[in-house]
């Protein structure tokens, strides 16, 4: 094989490698953009999860306070009923 043919082969292979390198660089850039977009979405999702967890914590706390208030109101009502019954009994005993 002549030296000129060998140089042509080397030039063709080099051009092919340069084209492959450019294509791989383009794929790499696209993958970097995709990765960045996914990271942004992940951060947004994490922030939303934190917000929802905080809201859930507040709701649970509010519910426990609500249940406590309802129970204390029920207890107060029962005590009032007992006091009324006692008052009725006292009135009956005085007669």
C-alpha angles and dihedrals in degrees: 000000000000123000091244091055091049090051091049090051091049091048092049092049091046091051089048091051091048090051091049091048091052091049091049091048090052091050090048092052091050091049091050091052091047091049091050091050091050091049091052090049090048092051091049090049092050091050091049090049091051091050092049092047090052091049090049091050091050092047092050090050092048090048092051090050090048092051090047091051092048091050093048090048090051090049092048090050091050091049090050090050091050091048090051091050090049090049090052091050092049090051090050092048092052092056 
